[in-house]
Amino acid sequence: MHMIGVLPTVLHEDEIVTGSVSGGLPLHSIRVSDQKLHFSSSHFVLGSDGCENLHGHNYTVEIIIEGSLNKYGMVIDFRDVKKQALEVCEQLDHKVLLPGKSRTVQVREANDSVNVKVGDKKYVFPVEDCVVLPATATTAELLAEHIYRHLEFPDGYRLKVCVGENVGTFGCYEDSLG
């Protein structure tokens, strides 16, 4: 049986040596999709039809990391990935997510509240109930990028973060580390 693009992995005493497919792409990856990796938040999304009302989602988070195997035969320890991702999810959980760089959603902090103006509507939220993101919008794609930027792994990995708003609907962000 001939397998195209797959090179063998060989164990040499304390270290594992892996091959790669042409172009230097890694052979191994891990996927972390745990029921604990979620957050419930509200946000505004502006579409081509104008302003959408404040609404919320029970977001899910999935992380895929590609890279070479370490001396223990793993790309990276699942526990390290989960720990970091859980910390970011906890910061976003039960918050109003606001785009700090939007031209259409105006966000201003005053004393102990956050004032938001979207079109003709005005909202006032307690400051502790809000997370103002350094983004132009709070789409699933940009939330995935926000989470990506808060994860710290060694150079040499390819990392993809996906944020799901509903079953089957994800926005993702990926890049190489280092």
Buried (B, 14 or more C-beta within 10 A) or exposed (E): EEEEEEEEBEEEEEEBEBEBEEEEEBBBBBEBEBEEBBBEBBBBBBEEEEBEEBEBBEBBBBBBBBBBBBEEEEBBEBEBBBEBBBEBBEEBBEBBBBBBEBEBBEBEEEEEBBBBEBEEEEBEBEEEEBBBBEBBBBBBBBBBBBBBEBBEBEEEBBBBBBBBBEEEEBBBBBEEBE
